[in-house]
Amino acid sequence: MRKQADWMVPSDNRILELIREYGNLTPSAIEAKGGPVRQHASTRCSELAEYGLLQQVHRGLYGITEDGIAYLDEELDASELAPVEDAE
């Protein structure tokens, strides 16, 4: 079972799964592929990048990190993550 952090919301799993499956995505592409609406996806991608599960590849474009993959594979407890300094 994935170990979520208190700051995470249920849609975070879907966002991470979509980016792992399709590669780097924008919030609009996340919505188009069945994820949450663009505005929510944008907010959540920023938060996931802040904690190192995603990285901002370019303005508005996000990719999954090794920590993000480890979280999805149930090898990382997200509650142990601290904000990273260069999230954006």
Phi, psi and omega in degrees: 000135179293139181259100181279159174266162179299330182281351183276154176238162184305326182290344179301320179299316181296317179300311180298318179297317180295317181292324176295318183289317188256349185091194183305133181223154170267163175303324177296318179293324177300315178297316182297332181267012174100009178273191180293164180302154187308313183298316179292317179299320179298314179298315182290323177298319178299317180293316179296325176290324179301327181260006172085011177275333173235164171231144177276110183284321179205168181305118179079006181238125186239144175233158181275146179261173175300321177296322178297318178294317179298321177298312180298326180275010178063031179253000183222133175269108184298336180292345179271355181281144174245155178303140176269151186286327185252047183295334182236000000 
